[in-house]
Amino acid sequence: MGSHRRRLRLPVFDWLPGYARADLKGDLVAGLTVGAMLIPQSMGYALLAGLPPQIGLYSAVLPLIAYAAIGGSRQLGVGPTAISSLLTAAGLAHLSRGDPTLTIELAATLAVLVGLMRVALGVGRLGFMVSFLSRPVLSGFTSAAAILIGASQLKHLVGIKLERTERVHQIVAEAAGRIDELQGATLAIGLGGIALLAALRRWLPSWPGALIAVGLATLAVTALHLEDRHVSVVGDIPGRLPQVGVPTTGFDHLGDMMPTALAITMLGFVESIAIAKVFAQRHRYTIKPNRELVALGVCTVTAGLSHGYPVSGSFSRTAVNATSGARTQLAGVISAGVVALTLVVLTPLFRPLPHAVLASVVVMAVAGLVDVGEARRLWTVKRSDFWLLALAFAGTLAFGVELGLGISVIASLAVVLRQTTRPHIAVLGRIPGTTQFRNVDRSPSAVTTDGVVVVRVDAPLYFANLDYLREKLTNLEEEQDGRMRVLVIDATSVTELDSSADTALVEIADDLGGRDVELYLAGVKGRLLDVMRRSGSYQRLGPDHFFLSADDAVNHAEETLDARPELDLAERGEIPIEETPRQPT
């Protein structure tokens, strides 16, 4: 009972009761810094999601407090993110049909759905499922998504109301065709914001660049009366804290929202857990992925119940949180307090805030997601991974984020299936003077024994790769041109054996025995032997055909062959090999 209670213990009960005064300064500085960064980012990401700016702020209050209580990372910055916002916009655009009120309700329902999916995956210990997105595929998808996000902000940067689409070329083509509608003042604010943010990032990285850009742009609009020059502003923002309640609309669209919810669930967790692990390693503590999945799920449900939209971990805010000195999850609570204070007191100041500067904040936030360096590295290191990245990148740009993510997942699964159905099988030889066996293609000094072939299978053996295994063994036997008398399968790298593979090993042994070839198995793991004993294949193959190591198996084979002089005569050409007497198996 005691151990069960310990498993259910929330992380807040680990860090809060013994909170040290020495940690307060770092948490306070980090919380205030990230809070200042979170305000403009949340508003900009909400616009990216097709929502009013206050919805982004609502998503940055209670979810942060919930994560501080349940989450295990001391530095992770939770809240609205660019990818989640883009996926929300893509998934809800055709459901809301331009109705702002319906869009808000659907976004809240989507958040609850995403949160429940995350909790279910975490409780079911199914966090491994998100691993099907390989790093090259994820890099290609996020790079393309970053370009889509940048293109989606073009309408705010130039002041032209463009049609919503996920096709970059269509956005650019429409903007170019309507260049005569460009608003000069709006463009100046947008480009000025990008230039200012880039300069601050380069020379004053510790300053809250986004907040500075937002403040200066708001002052410029007010002082120069730029609203009269058609500069679009956010307008009145409700000056209150988010109200808590279950969304009352959107449950009849759950089926339509399921693909979007699944995409946000997967990508948000992949991004969040990767970030959390990096900073946990740097600060010497551990993260439990399934528990983090539950924590992120609770945070996201909280976002939906407070009329927000799906949240995840943000790399940029986590990095700022860590470098600013965050020591515990209290930093996130302080950031939430900054946003809450802004909602209650400062929202009137944001009425003249121009959309263009928020667009510049979003563009600069996602600029680092375009990972050209990874593409170059993969081109040099492993060309096949580069083409996976390119496929995910091109698919997302051509077909949009949801279909692009589907292409990315399918590509990742295809790689997994190819690697498991066509495992690496190496022919081994003994390193002279040792008991070690190595791949003869990579170790020229490795020595083989006449009549004995040793192969190592570097994969689990199961129904999907048995045909490939048989094909490789047949090819090896043909290459031996009838000289092979013993086949040794080094199973030290075989981690699983299903019933199909268990049966197949007996069939292979029987088939080889019909040609006077013995099958030996070396280094078979204990739990695989348990399967073979229960099925009876261990007894059928014969206990004397199992060895602890490839060296033991080859030594035994050499002793057996030495007792058969007719084999030596055949190999020396003194009698034809077809006349070699057959030995019963």
C-alpha positions, 0 to 999 in steps of 0.5 A, a space after each residue: 500500500 505504501 509503495 502504491 501511494 508513493 507512485 501516486 504522489 504528485 511532484 508538487 509534494 516533492 518540491 513545495 514542502 522543502 522549498 529553499 529560499 535560495 531557489 526563490 531568486 532564480 525562480 522569480 527572475 525566470 518567472 517574470 522573464 518568461 511571463 513577459 515573453 509569454 504575453 505577446 507570444 500567446 496573443 500572436 499564437 492565438 491569432 495564428 490559431 484563428 482565435 482572439 488574442 485573449 484566448 492565448 492569454 487564457 491558455 497561459 494561466 491555469 495550464 501553467 499552474 496545473 503543470 507546476 502541480 503535476 509535471 516533473 520538469 522544473 524548467 519546461 515552459 508550457 503554453 500555446 505553441 506555434 505548431 499546435 496553433 497552426 494545427 488548431 487553425 487547420 483543423 477548425 477552419 472548415 468546422 467553424 465556417 468563419 463564426 468567431 464564437 463557434 471557433 472559440 467553443 470548438 478550440 476549447 472542446 479540441 483542447 479537452 479532447 487532446 488532453 483526454 487523449 494524452 491522459 489515456 496514453 499516459 495512463 495506458 503507458 503508451 507514450 512509446 507510440 509517439 516514437 514512430 515519428 523519427 527525428 529526420 521526419 519530425 525535422 522535415 515536418 517542423 521545418 515545413 510547418 515553420 514556413 507555413 506559419 510564416 506564410 500565414 502571417 503575411 496577411 498581417 505583415 502587409 495588411 491584405 486580407 488573404 484567403 485562408 489556405 495551407 498552400 504556401 505558393 497560393 498565399 504568395 501568389 495571391 499576395 503578389 497579385 494584390 500588391 497594389 492593396 499593400 498598406 505601407 504603415 502596416 508593412 513598416 511596423 511588421 518589418 520593423 518588428 522583425 528587425 528589432 527582434 533580430 537585433 535584440 536576439 543577437 546583441 541583447 538576448 537576455 532582454 524581453 524582445 517580444 514585449 519591447 517590440 509590442 510596447 514600441 509598436 503600440 506606442 507608435 500606433 497611438 502617437 502617430 494615429 496609425 489606425 487612421 492609416 488602416 493599421 489593423 489593431 487587436 481592439 478591446 480585450 476583455 479585462 478579466 481572468 478566464 472563466 472555468 466551465 465545460 465547453 457546451 459546443 462542439 461535441 457533435 464535431 468530435 469525429 471531425 476533430 479527431 485527426 487534428 486532436 491526434 496530430 496535436 497529441 503526438 507532436 505536442 508530446 514529442 516536442 515537450 518530452 524532447 525539451 524536458 529531457 534535454 534540460 533534465 539531463 543538464 540539471 541532473 534529474 530524471 523525467 518519466 515520459 508516461 507521467 509527463 504525458 499525463 501531466 500535459 494531458 491535465 494541463 491541456 484539459 485545464 486549458 479547454 475548461 478555461 476557454 483556451 486551446 491546446 497547449 504544449 511545451 515550448 523550446 524557446 520559453 523553456 530555454 529562457 526559463 532555464 537560462 534565467 535561473 529557474 530552479 523549480 516549477 514555481 517559476 511557471 506559477 510566477 509566469 502564470 501570475 504575470 499573465 493573470 495580472 496582465 488580463 486583470 489590469 493591463 488589457 486596456 493598454 493593448 487595445 491599439 496593439 497592431 496585428 503586424 507586430 504580433 505577426 513579427 513575433 510569431 515569424 521570429 519565434 518559428 524562424 529557428 524551426 527551419 533546420 537547414 543544418 539537420 538536412 545538411 548533416 543527414 546528406 553527409 551522414 545518411 542519405 536515406 534519412 535525408 530523403 525521409 526528411 525531404 519527403 516530410 518537408 515536401 509533403 507538408 508544404 504541398 498538402 498542408 499540415 494534417 496530410 503532411 503529418 500523415 505522410 510523415 507518420 507513414 514514412 516513419 512506419 515504413 522505415 520501421 517496417 523495412 528495418 524489421 522485415 529486412 534485418 541486418 544479417 552478417 556472416 561472421 569469422 573468428 578473430 585470430 587468437 581470440 574467441 571473438 567473432 566479427 563481421 567478415 565484411 568489416 574485419 578482413 582478419 576474421 577467419 572462417 572454418 571450411 564447411 561452417 558458416 556463422 551468421 548473426 541476425 541483428 533483429 527480433 525474429 517474428 513472422 514478418 522477417 522470416 521470408 527474408 531470413 530464409 532467402 538470405 540463408 538460401 543465398 549463403 548456402 548456394 554461395 558455399 556450392 555444397 560445401 556447407 555442413 554446419 550453419 551456426 546462427 548467432 542469436 545474441 542480438 535476437 531479442 524476441 521470438 514469436 511462435 511463427 519464428 519458433 516453428 520456422 527454426 525447426 522447418 529450417 533445421 529439417 530442410 538443412 538436414 535433408 541436405 546433410 547440414 546441421 543447424 546450431 544456435 548460439 547465444 540464445 537468450 533465456 526467455 527465448 529458450 523458454 518459448 522454445 521449451 514450451 513449444 517443444 522446438 528445443 527438444 526437436 532441434 536437440 539440446 546438443 545443438 544449442 551453445 552459449 557462444 558462437 565460439 563454442 558452436 564452431 569448436 564443436 562443429 570443427 570436432 565433428 567435421 574432423 571426425 568425417 574425413 570424407 568431407 576433407 577428401 571432397 573439399 580437396 577434390 579427391 572425390 566428387 562432392 556429390 559422392 560424399 556419403 550422406 549422414 542421417 540427421 
